[in-house]
Amino acid sequence: MGNPNYHLTKHERAAMIRAHAGLVTALLGKDPDALDGQLKSIVREQSEASRGDVKAFAGRMAKQVEAGAIVTRHLLMSLAPRLDMTEAEAQELLATIYADDSITDQMNE
């Protein structure tokens, strides 16, 4: 499993999407304890699945981030018209969010 470019099963992808949904819920609810718990759960699950293989762990975490980015982009683009945002505004918002590395600071606002 040393190759971080391996493919995930449908079950693994679905679990990663559910994990991301938990993060979104915690962020929207401004619940730092839930966010912390969900992040720890994700790391623990990916660590267990990689069975001590550091490269596999890194690959799985990259896939987790990728799943989250895809889901978040799809969600925001779907909601953009309801939020009175153009597609360009939604894409600019996503770019800003992805460039910001202090997600926990946003929860304290």
Phi and psi in degrees as a GROMACS rama.xvg file:
@    title "Ramachandran Plot"
@    xaxis  label "Phi"
@    yaxis  label "Psi"
@TYPE xy
-63.9653  -14.539  GLY-2
-85.122  116.148  ASN-3
-73.1824  -4.46319  PRO-4
-97.0304  17.4693  ASN-5
-69.0161  164.943  TYR-6
-96.5431  146.192  HIS-7
-93.455  154.856  LEU-8
-76.1308  166.33  THR-9
-59.8079  -38.9242  LYS-10
-63.0018  -43.2144  HIS-11
-65.2357  -42.3512  GLU-12
-62.9829  -42.6335  ARG-13
-62.8793  -40.103  ALA-14
-64.2674  -39.0061  ALA-15
-66.9361  -37.8628  MET-16
-65.5207  -43.4249  ILE-17
-62.0093  -39.9476  ARG-18
-62.3563  -40.9073  ALA-19
-65.4102  -38.8809  HIS-20
-59.8138  -37.238  ALA-21
-63.6986  -39.3082  GLY-22
-64.5982  -44.3081  LEU-23
-61.3038  -44.0132  VAL-24
-60.0936  -44.3088  THR-25
-64.7691  -39.8552  ALA-26
-66.5271  -46.2322  LEU-27
-65.331  -34.2649  LEU-28
-81.5272  -2.31553  GLY-29
48.3895  49.7792  LYS-30
-112.74  93.9395  ASP-31
-62.8225  -31.725  PRO-32
-67.6508  -41.853  ASP-33
-65.9169  -40.3191  ALA-34
-61.9222  -47.4484  LEU-35
-59.9907  -45.1178  ASP-36
-63.1229  -40.9556  GLY-37
-68.1327  -41.5918  GLN-38
-62.0385  -43.71  LEU-39
-62.7215  -39.408  LYS-40
-62.9497  -43.4267  SER-41
-61.3991  -48.5261  ILE-42
-61.5999  -43.6431  VAL-43
-61.9818  -46.1993  ARG-44
-61.9854  -43.3396  GLU-45
-70.8711  -34.2555  GLN-46
-64.2598  -46.5665  SER-47
-63.3847  -41.8673  GLU-48
-67.2633  -28.3696  ALA-49
-86.7299  -7.62267  SER-50
49.5952  46.7208  ARG-51
83.2604  -4.21258  GLY-52
-84.49  109.035  ASP-53
-61.5795  -41.7832  VAL-54
-66.1019  -38.878  LYS-55
-64.794  -41.0359  ALA-56
-60.3911  -47.2658  PHE-57
-60.5847  -41.9789  ALA-58
-64.0234  -42.8816  GLY-59
-66.1623  -39.8578  ARG-60
-66.4723  -37.6528  MET-61
-63.3848  -41.0609  ALA-62
-65.0409  -36.2379  LYS-63
-62.688  -45.1592  GLN-64
-63.6929  -42.6654  VAL-65
-60.9445  -45.0277  GLU-66
-60.3947  -42.5965  ALA-67
-64.2189  -42.2109  GLY-68
-64.5405  -41.3658  ALA-69
-65.0132  -46.4513  ILE-70
-64.5767  -44.5947  VAL-71
-62.9927  -43.5824  THR-72
-62.0351  -46.0247  ARG-73
-60.8508  -44.3942  HIS-74
-61.9392  -49.0668  LEU-75
-64.8157  -42.2685  LEU-76
-65.0531  -33.9348  MET-77
-69.1996  -35.7214  SER-78
-86.7921  -14.583  LEU-79
-50.507  -47.5766  ALA-80
-60.6016  -38.6416  PRO-81
-69.4114  -27.4481  ARG-82
-88.5576  5.36453  LEU-83
60.3332  40.5247  ASP-84
-115.374  143.481  MET-85
-78.338  166.911  THR-86
-61.011  -39.8874  GLU-87
-63.7247  -40.4107  ALA-88
-65.0651  -40.7863  GLU-89
-64.3946  -42.2607  ALA-90
-65.5944  -37.6814  GLN-91
-65.3115  -40.7327  GLU-92
-61.4954  -44.7899  LEU-93
-60.8538  -43.9284  LEU-94
-61.039  -39.9786  ALA-95
-65.0659  -44.7879  THR-96
-63.742  -45.9636  ILE-97
-67.035  -26.4204  TYR-98
-79.8643  -18.7033  ALA-99
-87.3522  121.864  ASP-100
-98.6684  11.0943  ASP-101
-116.42  62.2538  SER-102
-61.1889  -34.1382  ILE-103
-70.9113  -28.2776  THR-104
-63.8444  -33.277  ASP-105
-66.6817  -28.3169  GLN-106
-70.8671  -22.6842  MET-107
-86.8848  -1.45149  ASN-108
